[in-house]
Amino acid sequence: LHMGKTMKEDLTVVVKYIKQLYPPEFNVFSTYAELYHNYFASQAKKNAESHLEDKDVYLLLSWVHNIYPKDMRKDHVLAEELEKVKLGSLLPSSLSKELEKKYLDSEEATIKNSLSKCLDKEIQRWKEDKEPEKLNGHFQSELLAIFVIQSIYSGQKRAKDISVAVGEELSHRLSKELPAFLKSYKDAFEDFKEKSKKHRYYKPILIANINNCWNFRDYAEKNMAEKDDNKAGILSTLGDIENSGFDVLLQQLFAQLKPIYKKFTENKWDSSNEIMNEIIKTTSKHISDFRTLKDPFYHAIVEKIHARLVKEYIVRLLKRKVSLKTPAQQQNLAQSISKNAADLEAFCTSNGSQATWLNSALPKLAEIIRLQDLGAIKIEVATLATTYPDIRKRHLEAFLYIKANLSRGELKSILGYLADSTASTPPGAPLFSNINVS
């Protein structure tokens, strides 16, 4: 710093006051500049060849690539004159490359080590008998994502401040660090999930970890190129953590709903309104716990619940437990299904489900039961197949068991129509493909 300041101040004096005292052919400025530069370069070389601490390596590289060529040689008073002198770099290229490698190795190891320590601290926090902190009503361990992203970003920025090339090299080296960290994080999360079920704050910790994924996801979406292979890996790992957490959070609810859904077929669809009210009441108790999830995850879990509630209802309709021979009986069942569907939709929507694609499934099935004209039934089946292209012959055959007044020929005609209309359609959002027909 002293040499740099002295060189800059002295050369400024040469430009302003001394240069004009000599004839132009003396090139007095270049004489001074070369002498100062050679001395500075010899000192820089001497330092570079001695044992340097990491911070000194960084400082020396900053002088070589940044401060000396940009701050000093581009100084508004000196730039024009220095341009004519053509001074070289402060260090020979080979020595500069050696220092860069030393710096990059050290920075990479430091960041890896700090990420590893950060994860160890996070795992330790899970084991404490403490509820995770809340921010805006959401459980989270906010510092984890901030620290990890900041460590990588700061490392990249420091390297970039030396030079674009050094910055790119460190970015390339660190490109695997976030995916590797998240894989370790996922393994630790799975381990906690399996081994700590009796932990007092088991569910809040799961929720905090799901919420942690948001900052990582947001960072990857905004800062990584679409074609970056690491981006897909990062988003996939985060999806695994989120879905794994959702599965555990929903286990108890789905277990409680199973026997309630069985009542539909056990009661031959009598008192279906009361059964649906029981389903809604049971689900409602669980949904309030999920409000501590961040909004995107809350909506995601509510949509999973919505899909499950519709799916389980369809499963009961495909059980071949009810066979109705008269149009009046079919009309009554269709009305019950329509009412249940409306209640279910109202409940899920009021709790934040945006899965509107699910809303027409039950009304369409109710309409197929209600209709008696073969042509009209075929049209309704076609629209059902267009909306839910993963419906298959086996599903429709099990469902049409309810309509006991269809002849074998009529049944075959309807089923054939479905096979034709869905032959080459790939499933979009899956609904029926998740339903096995016994």
Buried (B, 14 or more C-beta within 10 A) or exposed (E): EEEBEEBBEBBEEBBEEBBEEEEEEEBBBBEBBBEBBEEBBEEBBEBBEEEBEBEBBBBBBBBBBBBBBEEBBEBEEBEEBBEEBEBEBBBBEEBBEBBBEBBBEBBBEEBBEBBEEBBEEBBEBBEEEEEBBEEEEBBBBBBBBEBBBEBBEEBBEBBBBBBEEBBEBBBEBBBEBBBBBBBBBBEBBEEBBEEBEEBEBBBBBBBBBBBBBBBBBEBBEEEBEEEEEBBBBBBEBBEBBBEBBBEBBBEEBBEBBEEBBBBBBEEEBEBBEEBBBBBBEEBEEBBEBBEBBBEEBBBBBBBBBBBBBBBBBBBBBBBBBBEBEEBEBBBBBBBBBBBBBBBBBEBBBEBBBEBEBBBBBBBBBBBBBBBEEBEEBBBBBBBBBEBBBBBBBBBBBBBBBBBEEBEEEBBEBBBEBBEEBBEEEEBEBEBBBEBEBE
